[in-house]
């Protein structure tokens, strides 16, 4: 009897949706909670089948019956072609074509990036989509908090960027795979976001509405943006051309009722806009020299063009640094939307840009018209999944976390206490000893914290290969490269070169202490051991016994470091970030003490 019921359920499910004229037609799949008389048995059967199909997804890792894979963000997701084809016209046509791998023993594999040529569909969003497709309940599974909320504790998560982006991903999946009922459901959610969200966060909704041909959502979003103060440059850079043109057209129509004297000024404004446009195009071409030439030939300034805002939002970090080096822009200038350059950088979430601005004096305490600081903006753009992503020792750190941590730390920081300069210039063996110590420290930083070390070196203008030869000398002796003597180099020239090298190294360590105090603390603990440190670059040198001894000792050091690193990360997770608390004098004394021990 149970087998007959299951068969009846299967037939009911299969007959509830069928392909007609290139589209899916549904018949009472999503029955109301109170079925009509005589339909309770059918609804019960459908419910049972829904649970059975959902179990295929939940128990897939224990009993895999899938016959195809869809790779999403590098992760293969197993699917059942018969179910997908019966529920989606898109998959029906896709699987009907066959697959080059179908004759092989492996499952046919499809790439999400090829199935969805525009937009993005993540693993979690696709999992929710599959659950809806398999169960046919008419209800979406609860949104995964790790991708549909942000890390700002004060946010209601009703219209923050992660919530919007998650809904947009669902829309791309629903529209591409032709699940019309799900498109309508997600569109209602996006329409609600258009009213609540900051206007900058409406941009991805407009882009999705354009690609998915959602007329109602597109019209609603265009009206919202047209009434905002979002400038034309942003529209041209971030929206499809026809969408940005429609927004501009609406704005022009709304300005037709302006007074005549205001209209007379339009000619002057248009000339100025052309000059600004040339400067921004030069920035797009990474041609800072042309920017300088255009500034000299016109009365337009960098601030008039909001050139630094533009560079921070759209240009390469090297271009940002070159524009900052011109010393012609107000680092805390606000644009027409009341955003400082640091606010714009927070939306981009590029650590090197944020640190460059802070290093030039950008204030992290400035707030937007809506009361947000740069760190608040960054937090509301960041998903818990990204912020809490584990970073193993020696691997690139998470950019999202670096941006938030740096901005948060600067908010709490009261003074810069990492002045590591000495009263007198070191000479002779003292100079060499200090070089050995700082070269070892920077080299270990590059090995253990590559992303943070690279940022510190960039900020110190000391990231050339020459400045950082991998010495990593032991405390029992000095680097061979430092002891070597060029007979063609005068002693005074050599001393000058080594001092310049030392100053660059010290600036790097200073930047590291300011922006990455936790990493610096781990390095302090590591370099404070009263033992000889084997050179990781020469572990293969010496007799087999010496090699084995050095490798064993180095593995012990790595284990000790890992413990310190784990402790540091645990402390960071529990109590948040704390500013550097050591004073200038205590740091200087500690450094000199370590140098003397290694000399």
C-alpha positions in Angstrom: 0.0 0.0 0.0 2.8 2.4 0.8 4.4 1.7 -2.6 1.1 2.5 -4.3 0.9 5.8 -2.3 4.4 6.7 -3.3 3.7 5.9 -6.9 0.5 8.0 -6.8 2.5 10.8 -5.2 5.2 10.7 -7.9 2.5 10.7 -10.6 0.8 13.7 -9.0 4.1 15.6 -8.7 5.0 14.8 -12.3 1.6 15.8 -13.6 1.5 19.0 -11.6 4.0 20.7 -13.8 4.5 20.0 -17.5 6.3 21.8 -20.4 4.0 23.6 -22.7 5.0 26.0 -25.5 8.5 26.5 -24.1 7.4 27.3 -20.6 6.5 25.6 -17.3 2.8 25.4 -16.6 1.9 24.7 -13.0 -1.3 23.1 -11.7 -2.1 23.3 -8.0 1.5 22.5 -7.0 1.4 25.2 -4.4 -2.0 24.3 -3.0 -3.4 26.5 -0.2 -3.1 25.5 3.4 -6.8 24.6 3.5 -7.4 22.3 0.6 -10.8 21.9 -1.0 -12.9 18.8 0.0 -11.7 15.7 -1.7 -8.1 16.9 -2.2 -6.6 16.2 1.2 -5.1 12.9 0.1 -3.5 14.4 -2.9 -2.0 17.2 -0.8 -0.7 14.7 1.7 0.9 12.7 -1.0 2.6 15.8 -2.5 3.8 16.8 1.0 5.3 13.3 1.5 7.0 13.4 -1.9 8.3 16.9 -1.2 9.9 15.7 2.0 11.4 12.7 0.2 13.0 14.8 -2.5 14.3 17.3 0.0 16.0 14.3 1.8 18.0 13.7 -1.4 19.6 17.1 -0.9 20.1 16.8 2.8 21.5 13.3 2.8 23.4 13.7 -0.4 26.9 13.5 1.3 26.0 10.2 2.9 24.1 8.6 -0.1 24.9 10.2 -3.4 22.4 9.4 -6.1 23.1 12.4 -8.2 23.9 12.0 -11.9 25.4 15.4 -12.8 27.4 18.3 -11.1 27.1 22.0 -11.4 30.3 23.8 -10.2 29.5 26.9 -8.2 32.3 29.1 -6.9 34.7 26.2 -7.5 32.5 23.8 -5.5 30.8 20.9 -7.3 27.1 20.6 -6.4 25.5 17.2 -7.2 22.0 17.4 -8.9 19.5 14.9 -10.4 18.9 15.7 -14.0 15.4 14.1 -14.1 14.2 16.4 -11.3 15.7 19.6 -12.7 14.4 18.8 -16.2 10.9 18.2 -14.9 10.8 21.5 -13.0 12.7 23.8 -15.3 12.4 24.3 -19.1 16.0 25.7 -19.0 17.4 22.5 -17.6 15.1 20.4 -19.9 16.6 22.0 -22.9 20.1 21.9 -21.5 20.1 18.2 -20.6 18.3 17.2 -23.9 21.4 18.4 -25.8 23.6 15.9 -24.0 27.1 16.6 -22.7 30.6 15.8 -24.0 31.3 13.9 -20.8 28.1 11.8 -21.0 30.0 8.9 -22.6 32.6 8.8 -19.8 32.3 7.2 -16.5 32.4 10.6 -14.7 29.2 12.6 -14.1 28.6 15.4 -16.7 29.8 18.7 -15.2 28.4 22.2 -15.9 29.9 25.5 -14.8 27.6 28.1 -13.2 29.6 30.9 -14.7 28.6 29.5 -18.1 25.0 28.8 -17.3 24.6 32.3 -15.9 26.6 34.6 -18.3 25.8 37.7 -16.3 25.6 38.3 -12.6 26.6 35.8 -9.9 25.0 32.9 -8.1 26.8 31.7 -5.0 26.8 28.2 -3.4 24.4 29.1 -0.6 21.9 30.9 -2.9 22.0 28.0 -5.3 21.4 25.6 -2.4 18.3 27.5 -1.4 17.2 27.6 -5.1 17.6 23.8 -5.4 15.6 23.3 -2.2 12.7 25.3 -3.7 13.0 23.4 -6.9 13.1 19.9 -5.3 10.4 20.4 -2.7 7.9 22.4 -4.7 6.4 23.8 -1.5 6.0 27.4 -2.8 8.1 28.6 0.1 11.7 29.6 0.3 14.1 28.0 2.8 15.3 30.5 5.5 18.0 32.8 4.2 21.5 31.7 5.4 22.6 34.3 7.9 26.3 34.0 7.0 25.6 35.5 3.5 22.4 37.4 3.9 23.4 39.6 6.9 26.3 42.0 7.6 28.7 42.1 10.5 27.4 45.4 11.8 25.7 44.6 15.1 23.5 47.7 14.9 22.0 46.8 11.5 18.5 45.4 11.2 19.6 43.5 8.1 16.4 44.5 6.3 18.2 46.3 3.5 21.9 46.0 4.0 24.1 45.1 0.9 24.6 41.4 1.8 20.8 41.0 2.1 20.4 42.7 -1.2 23.1 40.8 -2.9 21.8 37.4 -1.7 18.3 38.3 -3.1 19.9 39.4 -6.4 21.8 36.0 -6.6 18.4 34.2 -6.1 16.9 36.4 -8.9 19.7 35.5 -11.3 19.1 31.8 -10.6 15.4 32.0 -10.8 15.2 34.1 -14.0 18.0 32.2 -15.8 16.5 28.8 -14.9 13.0 30.0 -15.8 11.3 29.4 -12.4 8.6 32.1 -13.0 6.8 31.7 -9.6 10.1 32.1 -7.8 11.0 35.2 -9.9 7.8 36.8 -8.7 8.5 35.9 -5.1 12.1 37.3 -5.2 11.0 40.4 -7.2 8.6 41.4 -4.3 11.5 41.2 -1.9 13.7 43.4 -4.2 11.0 46.0 -4.7 10.9 46.3 -0.9 14.7 46.8 -0.8 14.5 49.6 -3.4 12.5 51.7 -1.0 14.6 51.0 2.1 18.2 50.7 0.9 20.8 53.5 0.5 20.7 54.6 -3.1 24.2 53.3 -3.8 22.9 49.8 -2.9 20.1 50.0 -5.4 22.6 49.8 -8.2 23.0 46.0 -8.2 19.2 45.6 -8.1 18.9 47.8 -11.3 21.6 45.8 -13.0 19.8 42.5 -12.2 16.4 43.9 -13.3 18.0 45.0 -16.6 19.6 41.6 -17.3 16.6 39.6 -16.2 14.1 41.9 -18.0 12.0 42.7 -15.0 10.1 45.7 -16.2 8.3 46.6 -13.0 11.5 46.3 -10.8 13.5 48.2 -13.4 11.1 51.1 -13.6 10.8 51.3 -9.8 14.6 51.4 -9.4 15.1 54.0 -12.1 12.5 56.3 -10.4 14.3 56.0 -7.1 17.8 56.7 -8.5 16.5 59.6 -10.7 15.3 61.4 -7.6 18.5 60.9 -5.7 21.7 63.0 -5.8 23.8 60.1 -7.2 26.0 61.8 -9.8 26.1 61.0 -13.5 29.7 59.6 -13.3 28.5 56.8 -11.0 25.6 56.0 -13.3 27.8 55.8 -16.3 30.4 53.6 -14.6 28.1 51.2 -12.8 24.9 50.9 -14.8 24.1 49.6 -18.3 24.1 52.4 -20.9 20.4 52.4 -21.7 19.5 52.4 -18.0 21.8 55.4 -17.1 20.5 57.3 -20.2 16.9 56.8 -19.0 17.8 58.1 -15.6 19.5 61.2 -17.1 16.5 61.8 -19.3 14.1 61.7 -16.3 16.4 64.2 -14.5 16.4 66.5 -17.5 12.7 66.5 -17.7 12.4 67.4 -14.1 14.7 70.4 -14.6 12.7 72.0 -17.4 10.7 74.1 -14.9 13.8 75.9 -13.6 14.1 79.7 -13.9 15.6 81.3 -17.0 18.7 82.6 -15.2 19.5 79.1 -14.0 19.2 77.9 -17.6 21.6 80.6 -18.7 24.2 79.1 -16.4 24.0 75.7 -18.1 26.5 76.7 -20.8 29.2 77.4 -18.2 28.4 74.2 -16.3 28.6 72.2 -19.5 32.1 73.6 -20.3 33.2 72.8 -16.8 31.8 69.3 -17.1 33.8 68.7 -20.2 37.0 69.7 -18.5 36.2 67.5 -15.5 35.4 64.6 -18.0 38.9 64.9 -19.5 40.5 64.7 -16.1 38.5 61.6 -15.2 39.3 60.0 -18.6 43.0 60.6 -17.9 42.6 58.8 -14.6 40.9 55.9 -16.4 44.0 55.7 -18.6 46.3 55.7 -15.5 47.9 58.8 -17.0 48.6 61.0 -13.9 51.0 63.2 -16.0 48.2 64.1 -18.3 46.0 64.9 -15.3 48.7 67.4 -14.1 48.9 68.9 -17.6 45.1 69.3 -17.7 45.1 71.0 -14.3 47.6 73.5 -15.5 45.7 74.3 -18.7 42.4 75.0 -16.9 41.0 76.5 -13.8 39.7 73.2 -12.6 41.2 71.7 -9.5 41.4 68.1 -8.3 38.8 69.0 -5.7 36.5 70.6 -8.3 36.5 67.4 -10.3 36.3 65.2 -7.2 39.3 63.4 -8.8 40.5 61.8 -5.7 37.0 60.4 -5.0 37.0 59.0 -8.5 40.4 57.5 -8.3 39.7 55.8 -5.0 36.5 54.3 -6.4 37.6 53.1 -9.9 41.4 53.4 -10.4 44.3 51.1 -9.7 45.8 51.6 -6.1 49.1 52.8 -7.7 47.2 55.6 -9.4 45.6 56.6 -6.1 49.0 56.8 -4.5 50.3 59.0 -7.4 47.3 61.4 -7.1 47.9 61.6 -3.3 51.6 62.3 -4.1 50.5 65.4 -6.0 49.5 67.0 -2.7 46.7 69.0 -4.5 43.6 67.4 -3.1 41.8 67.8 0.2 42.0 64.4 1.9 38.8 65.0 3.8 36.8 66.7 1.1 33.1 65.7 0.8 31.4 65.2 -2.6 27.9 66.2 -3.5 26.5 63.2 -1.5 28.4 64.2 1.6 30.9 61.3 1.3 34.6 61.8 2.1 37.3 60.0 0.1 37.6 57.5 2.9 33.8 56.7 2.8 34.2 55.9 -0.9 37.3 53.8 -0.2 35.3 51.9 2.5 32.7 50.9 -0.2 35.5 49.6 -2.4 37.2 47.6 0.4 40.7 47.7 -1.0 43.1 47.6 2.0 46.0 49.3 0.2 43.8 52.3 -0.7 42.3 52.6 2.8 45.8 52.5 4.4 47.2 55.0 1.9 44.4 57.5 2.8 44.8 57.0 6.6 48.5 57.4 6.2 47.9 60.8 4.5 45.7 62.0 7.3 42.2 60.9 6.3 39.9 61.1 9.3 38.1 57.8 10.1 35.7 59.6 12.4 33.9 61.6 9.7 30.3 60.6 9.3 28.0 60.6 6.3 24.7 62.4 6.1 23.1 59.1 7.2 25.4 58.9 10.3 27.8 56.2 9.0 31.5 56.2 9.6 33.9 54.5 7.1 34.1 51.4 9.4 30.3 51.2 9.6 30.1 51.3 5.8 32.7 48.6 5.6 30.9 46.4 8.1 27.5 46.8 6.4 29.1 45.6 3.1 30.7 42.6 4.7 29.1 39.2 5.2 29.9 37.1 8.3 31.1 34.3 6.0 33.8 36.6 4.6 34.7 38.3 7.9 35.1 35.1 9.8 36.8 33.2 7.1 39.7 31.3 8.6 43.2 32.3 7.4 45.9 29.8 7.8 49.5 30.8 8.8 51.4 32.1 5.8 48.4 32.5 3.5 46.9 35.7 2.2 44.7 37.4 4.8 41.0 38.2 4.2 40.7 41.6 2.6 37.3 42.3 4.2 38.6 41.7 7.6 41.8 43.7 7.0 39.7 46.7 6.0 37.4 46.6 9.0 40.2 45.9 11.4 42.4 48.8 10.2 39.5 51.3 10.2 38.2 50.1 13.6 41.7 50.3 15.1 42.2 53.9 13.7 38.9 54.9 15.3 40.2 53.8 18.7 43.7 54.9 18.2 44.6 58.1 20.2 48.3 58.5 19.3 51.0 57.0 17.2 53.4 55.4 19.6 55.6 53.4 17.2 58.5 55.8 16.7 61.5 53.5 16.4 64.1 56.0 15.5 67.2 56.4 17.6 68.8 59.5 18.9 72.1 58.8 17.1 72.9 57.2 13.8 74.1 53.6 14.2 77.6 52.9 12.8 79.9 49.9 12.4 78.8 46.6 14.0 75.8 48.4 15.7 74.5 49.3 12.2 75.0 45.7 11.0 73.4 44.3 14.0 70.3 46.4 13.6 70.1 45.6 9.9 70.2 41.9 10.8 67.4 42.2 13.3 65.1 44.3 11.1 65.8 42.3 8.0 64.9 39.1 9.9 61.8 40.7 11.2 60.5 42.0 7.9 61.4 38.7 6.2 59.5 36.7 8.7 56.6 39.1 8.4 56.6 38.5 4.6 56.7 34.7 5.2 54.0 34.6 7.9 51.7 37.6 7.2 52.2 38.2 3.4 49.2 40.6 2.9 49.9 42.7 5.9 53.7 42.8 5.3 53.1 43.9 1.7 50.8 46.8 2.8 53.3 47.9 5.4 56.1 47.9 2.8 54.0 49.9 0.3 53.2 52.5 2.9 56.8 52.8 3.8 57.8 53.2 0.2 60.2 50.3 0.7 58.9 47.4 -1.3 61.7 47.0 -3.9 63.5 43.7 -4.3 66.8 45.4 -3.4 65.5 46.7 -0.1 64.4 43.2 1.0 66.9 40.5 0.2 65.8 37.4 2.1 68.5 37.1 4.8 66.7 35.7 7.8 70.1 35.3 9.6 70.5 33.5 12.9 71.2 35.4 16.0 74.6 33.8 16.2 75.9 35.7 13.1 75.2 38.4 10.6 73.9 38.1 7.1 76.6 37.2 4.6 75.2 39.8 2.2 75.8 42.6 4.8 79.3 41.4 5.6 80.4 41.3 1.9 82.5 44.3 0.8 82.4 45.9 -2.7 86.0 47.0 -3.3 84.6 49.7 -5.7 82.4 51.2 -3.1 83.8 53.7 -0.7 83.2 53.1 3.0 81.1 56.3 3.3 78.9 55.3 0.4 78.4 51.8 1.9 77.5 53.3 5.3 75.0 55.7 3.6 73.4 52.8 1.6 73.1 50.6 4.7 71.5 53.4 6.7 69.0 54.1 4.0 68.2 50.4 4.0 67.8 50.4 7.8 65.5 53.4 7.7 63.2 51.7 5.1 63.1 48.6 7.2 62.3 50.6 10.4 59.5 52.5 8.6 58.0 49.2 7.5 58.0 47.8 11.1 56.5 51.1 12.3 53.7 50.9 9.8 53.1 47.3 10.8 52.9 48.2 14.5 50.4 51.0 13.7 48.0 49.1 11.4 48.6 45.5 12.4 49.5 45.4 16.1 48.3 41.7 16.6 50.6 40.5 13.8 53.4 42.6 15.3 52.8 41.0 18.7 53.1 37.5 17.3 56.4 38.5 15.6 57.7 40.0 18.8 57.0 36.7 20.6 58.6 34.8 17.8 61.8 36.9 17.6 62.1 37.0 21.4 63.2 33.4 21.7 66.7 32.9 23.3 67.8 30.5 20.6 69.5 30.4 17.2 67.0 30.7 14.4 67.9 28.5 11.4 67.8 30.2 8.0 64.7 28.8 6.3 66.3 29.5 2.9 69.4 27.3 3.6 67.8 24.4 5.3 69.1 22.1 2.6 72.8 23.1 3.2 75.3 21.3 5.3 75.7 17.6 6.2 72.6 15.4 6.4 72.9 15.5 10.2 73.0 19.3 10.2 70.1 19.5 7.8 68.0 17.2 9.9 68.9 19.1 13.1 68.0 22.5 11.4 64.7 21.2 10.0 63.7 19.7 13.3 64.5 23.0 15.2 62.7 25.0 12.6 59.6 22.8 12.8 59.6 23.4 16.6 59.7 27.1 16.0 56.8 26.9 13.6 54.8 24.9 16.1 55.5 27.6 18.8 54.6 30.3 16.4 51.3 28.5 15.4 50.4 28.4 19.1 51.1 32.1 19.5 49.2 32.9 16.3 46.1 30.8 17.4 46.1 32.5 20.8 46.3 35.9 19.2 43.4 35.1 16.9 41.3 33.7 19.7 41.9 36.9 21.7 41.0 39.0 18.7 37.7 37.2 18.2 36.7 37.4 21.9 37.6 41.0 22.7 37.8 42.7 19.4 40.6 44.9 18.3 42.7 47.0 20.6 45.0 49.8 19.8 48.7 49.6 20.4 49.3 50.3 24.0 53.1 50.2 24.3 54.8 53.6 24.6 57.5 54.9 22.3 60.2 54.6 25.0 59.3 51.1 26.0 59.3 49.9 22.3 62.6 51.6 21.7 64.1 49.9 24.8 62.8 46.5 23.8 64.1 46.9 20.3 67.6 47.9 21.5 67.6 45.0 24.0 66.8 42.5 21.3 69.4 44.0 18.9 72.1 43.7 21.6 71.2 40.1 22.3 71.5 39.2 18.6 74.6 41.2 18.1 
